[in-house]
Amino acid sequence: MSSESYRTFDLNEIIKRLPATAETMLVDTRLTDEPEASCRVFRIYRNVPAHYHATCDEYLFVLSGKGTIFMGSSAPVEVSPGQLVFFKKNTVHGLTVIEEPFVFLSVDTPRRDPKDITFVNSADGTVDTFINTRKLY
């Protein structure tokens, strides 16, 4: 939990600091990490198979790139900069990269524990292959 009452972030600068490649599916940096909500910037490096988060709703705002996302039983939807995606906890979803860098601003309510990831097919990934968190600001 932060002791700061306010802060500003240069998202364009943070995007530039995301690595060009990664061993994990995602690399993120947490901007805020409060019990009520966490806010992150993350880049997707490879397609993310069907998974869900058990503890939080998620708001994903596309900052750069292009891709598709499916949620629940819906057909995949193409998303690009300026679009906002929302889904409730336990909603199965997955993402496919069309154009890199595919980067999101994410707000999780309440805070998402970094270990809160369950792949529908357990062979598709683990917490360790899913995300790497770095401080980039």
PyMOL commands that set and color helices and strands:
alter all, ss='L'
color gray80, all
select helices_A, chain A and resi 11-17+122-124+127-130
alter helices_A, ss='H'
color red, helices_A
select strands_A, chain A and resi 26-33+38-44+48-52+57-71+77-79+84-87+93-109+118-119+131-133
alter strands_A, ss='S'
color yellow, strands_A
deselect
rebuild
show_as cartoon
